[in-house]
Each structure stands twice: as structure tokens, then as C-alpha cells.
Amino acid sequence: MGCTAAAALGLGGLLPLLSITMERFQIPGYLIGINAMMPFLSAMLVMPFLPKIMAKTKTAPLLLTLIILSSFLTLLYGVFLDFYVWFPLRFLNGIALGMLFAISEAWINHFAEEKYRGRIIAIYATILSGCFAFGPAILWIAGTEGIAPYALCAILMLIAPLPVIGAWNLPQAFAEEPEAHHVRFRQFFFIAPTLMLAGVVYGGVEIGILTFMPIYGLRLGLSEMLSAAALTAFSLGNICCQIPIGYLADKYDRMTVLFLCAAIASLSALAMPLLFFAAPQMTPLVILGFAFLLFIFGGFAVGIYTLAMIIIGERFAAAALAGANAALVFCYNLGSLLTPPTAGVVMDSVPVYGLPLLLAAITGSVLTRPLWRKFFQRPA
């Protein structure tokens, strides 16, 4: 957990830093969008090969290599400060970070005791969300110009190997299984379609909120400060709700809790346009209601991914766990790639209601399978 926490803190500062710098360079929006796609695309490309890499390599040395590589690439952003050089840097960093988070999640799941799995994964999700949320504080300390902020992000990432070194002699957790028991990467999409859809949903929600919520706030008539505060409400929901959700996952049927998270997230997103329809003026009470709905949405939308991780750990072990987690991260990156162009079109077409309706549809898609089974599938 400490490994990914330090990496998330550095990454949480790096992402807004890159966006601010590109805006200062007056880069066209479409090029910024293509540049931002690089890490998601590269992470998707490497995920099918990750289970074999994990089966043939000791986990701790592999994590250490990825952390050092990502830290070095982060420093290179500041060394070059050239938008076009950032394309290959972001592509390579996407491989390193995608592998880092996928391996860390599989490792935590592997060593988690079953009766406490929900709470352990929830603590991981809480720490990760908190580090991402506080990452932008790096920019207050080091500013946004020159090499200093990139160097600070890189240094924070280098803190990550300390917990890894302590686990250096742990046995190989993801050794390759005999061919008769081997599950191919593509099979996970058919074995666990709802869990894979949860990965797509969370990727879409996270990148949709981070990219478009500040713009959405401005279009509603909020100030720049209040628009940025909307992200804070979403992040606080991430941080505060995961441990209660993890506790529920240890006490009740986990798929039921997953569907409950999807339903609450979808309904809270649907309530946003209803709020603006009922009260078109942006009074303090309406703004407070909007922040509350974002808090609830953030907590339960992230809960969808938390539950997917928990259920994967329950269902799969050893090499299959590594493959299932890599498939989940593949789906997360797929959702991150698909959502931005869709959200842009929707917001232009339906300015006031478009974004929350899209978020409601994305999170609600997790409910399609159980609803189909309940109302349309006839018993055999």
C-alpha cells in the first residue's frame, strides 16, 4: 500500500502540472487530448502480457524497477519541457505506472485474509484516493514552472520503494499454473463480465470527472474556485466512503453490495439535473446540494471498482488473480480512453444536464446484467 500511495501522491501532482504547462504553451485542445491518451493506451497494450511477466519475475524487484523507471521519466518531463517529447515519455510512463498499480493491487489481494478482504482493499482505495487528492499540494510548494515541481514529484515517487524493500524476500506469489488450469487473458472478459464492466465504468467516471467537472461548473455559472471545489467534494466522497463499503462487503453478499453502489451512484448523478431544473439559480443552498451529490457519487462510484477488486480476490488465486487484475486494469484504461470524446459531445449537445446524465448512464450500466436476468430471462 505504501508503494502505490507514494506513487499516487507524485502522480496526483504531475497530472495537473502537465495540464497547466500545456495550457501555458498554448497547445490546441485536440493535441492536449491526444497527449493525455498516451498513458492509457500504452497501459492497455501491456496488460495482456503482464500475467506472464509476473509469473516469470519476483514481484518486489519488478516493482522496484517500475518505480525507478517512472520516477526517472517524471524528471525528464521537466528536463525537456517540450510538448512533443512528452508523447513518448507519457507512453512509456503509462506502461510503468499501469504495471505498477496492477501488480500492487494483485499483491495486496493475494495476501489479504478472506474474512477481512473487503476492509483491506477499502483501506488501500482510501489511501490511494487521499494521495491523489493531496497530490496537487505539490504545486503550492514547488510552483508550476521549471524543473522543480517535476523533481519533487519524482522524489515522492522514489519514496515508494521503501515498503517494497521490506518485502524483498517474500516468495513468488504468481507462478505460472499448469496448462490444464491456465486461464487466458481474453477469457476473463467472459468469466467475469460484470467485474470487467466495473473497470470500464470507474475509468470512465474518474477521467470524466477530473477532465470535465471544472468545465461543467463554469458553464453552470460557478466561479473558478467553486468549480475546482467540485473536485474536492468528489475526492472527499472517495476517501470517506470506501471503508464503510469494505465493511459491508465483508458482512453481506459482495455482488449485491456492488450493485447497490452502482444504483446509488447512478441515482445521485440523476439527482443533479433534477436539482438544477428545480432551482435554476445558483444559490448557496443549491451549490451545497450539488457538492453533497458529488460527495455521494464519488464515494459509491469508486466503490464499484473497490468491490470489483474484492470479488476478484475472492474468486481467483495465484496466476489467475494476476490475470484477472490485469484484465480489470485494462478495462479501467479502456473506459478512460472512451469517455473524454463522448463527454465532450454530450456537454456540447446538452450543456446543463449532459454530464451528470452521462455519468448516471455509465454507472447504471453495471445494473444491466442483473436487471436483464430479473425481468427478461426466463427460468430454464
C-alpha positions, -999 to +999 in steps of 0.1 A: +000+000+000+028+024+008+043+017-026+013+028-045+005+056-021+038+074-027+034+068-065-001+082-064+010+113-044+036+121-071+012+113-099-015+134-083+008+164-086+021+155-120-012+153-139-025+188-131+011+201-136+012+188-172-022+202-180-013+237-166+020+237-185+004+226-218-022+254-214+007+279-208+024+266-240-010+274-258-013+239-271-045+232-291-071+213-271-072+184-295-035+179-292-037+180-254-064+153-256-042+131-278-013+136-254-034+127-224-045+094-241-009+081-243-006+066-209-040+049-211-032+035-245+002+021-235-012+006-203-038-012-223-012-026-247+010-040-220-018-056-198-023-088-218+014-096-213+016-087-176+005-121-162+034-139-179+058-112-168+046-116-132+048-154-134+085-152-145+097-124-123+099-119-085+073-092-075+095-070-053+124-065-078+098-059-106+080-032-086+113-015-077+123-014-114+090+001-124+091+028-096+126+039-106+117+040-143+086+060-136+104+085-114+132+089-140+106+096-167+088+121-145+120+140-141+126+140-178+093+160-183+110+189-165+143+184-182+129+188-217+097+209-212+089+201-248+053+191-256+062+168-284+089+150-264+061+144-238+043+120-262+069+092-259+075+100-223+038+097-214+035+065-234+065+049-216+053+062-182+018+047-189+035+013-192+054+017-160+025+031-139-001+007-154+021-023-145+029-008-110-007-004-100-019-037-115+009-056-097+004-038-064-034-045-064-029-082-072-002-084-045-025-068-019-053-091-029-031-122-028-020-116+008-054-103+021-072-127+046-106-136+031-127-125+061-110-091+061-106-087+024-132-060+019-118-038+046-082-043+035-090-034-002-111-005+011-081+009+031-060+006+000-086+025-020-089+052+007-051+057+009-049+059-029-078+084-032-063+105-005-029+106-021-043+115-055-064+142-038-035+158-019-011+155-049-018+190-062-004+204-030+030+198-046+022+227-069+017+250-040+051+240-026+072+239-058+051+261-082+044+252-118+075+265-137+109+250-143+122+216-133+115+219-095+079+206-094+088+176-117+118+169-095+096+169-063+071+146-080+099+122-089+113+123-054+079+115-039+077+085-063+111+073-051+098+070-015+076+042-029+104+015-029+109+016+009+080-008+016+090-029-014+125-034+000+109-047+033+091-074+013+121-084-009+123-120+003+086-128+001+080-160-021+069-158-057+031-152-055+021-155-091+039-186-105+025-199-138+000-227-135-001-260-154-017-256-188-048-275-178-056-248-151-043-218-171-068-190-179-060-169-209-062-132-206-092-128-230-112-154-211-116-131-181-139-109-201-163-138-204-157-154-170-164-121-151-181-097-174-197-076-146-164-071-129-147-061-161-175-037-169-169-022-134-133-014-145-146+004-176-171+023-155-146+035-130-121+045-157-148+065-174-161+081-143-127+091-129-114+107-161-148+122-169-150+140-135-113+151-134-114+164-170-149+179-173-163+187-139-144+220-136-156+230-171-191+219-162-190+240-130-180+271-151-208+265-175-233+264-146-221+298-136-199+289-107-166+307-101-133+291-109-127+285-072-161+268-067-156+247-099-123+234-086-140+227-052-164+204-070-135+180-075-127+183-038-163+171-030-159+142-053-125+133-038-138+135-002-165+110-012-138+087-025-119+090+008-148+088+033-170+060+018-146+032+009-140+018+044-178+016+052-183-001+018-155-025+025-171-034+059-204-041+041-185-063+016-172-084+045-207-088+060-230-093+031-231-107-004-204-088-024-222-087-058-252-073-040-231-046-025-215-039-059-250-034-075-260-012-045-230+010-051-239+013-088-275+021-081-267+048-055-240+063-078-264+064-108-293+079-087-271+106-072-259+116-107-295+117-119-304+139-090-280+166-102-300+177-133-332+175-112-317+199-087-308+224-114-342+220-130-360+226-097-337+255-087-321+272-118-305+299-097-271+290-082-279+300-046-256+288-017-281+261-009-281+247-044-243+248-045-243+229-012-267+203-026-246+199-057-215+193-035-234+167-014-245+148-045-209+149-058-197+135-025-222+106-026-215+100-063-177+100-057-179+076-028-202+050-044-188+052-080-153+044-066-170+017-045-178-001-078-141-005-085-133-014-049-159-041-049-147-054-083-112-058-068-126-075-037-146-101-057-116-108-080-095-116-049-123-139-037-127-158-069-092-161-083-058-171-069-021-171-079-016-167-116-053-164-123-055-135-098-027-117-117-045-122-150-079-111-136-064-079-121-045-071-153-078-075-172-095-052-147-068-025-152-071-030-190-108-022-187-101+008-165-078+023-192-104+014-219-130+034-200-105+063-196-100+063-234-136+061-244-152+087-221-135+120-229-147+123-266-182+111-256-184+135-227-173+164-249-200+158-274-227+153-247-217+185-229-219+205-261-252+190-270-269+192-236-249+219-217-267+219-183-278+182-179-254+164-203-225+155-180-245+141-150-268+122-173-238+106-189-223+097-155-256+082-145-257+061-176-221+049-171-226+039-135-261+025-142-247+002-169-234-021-142-270-029-134-279-041-169-270-077-163-289-083-130-319-063-143-320-084-175-318-116-155-346-105-132-371-091-157-364-107-191-345-140-187-369-169-183-360-196-159-349-229-175 
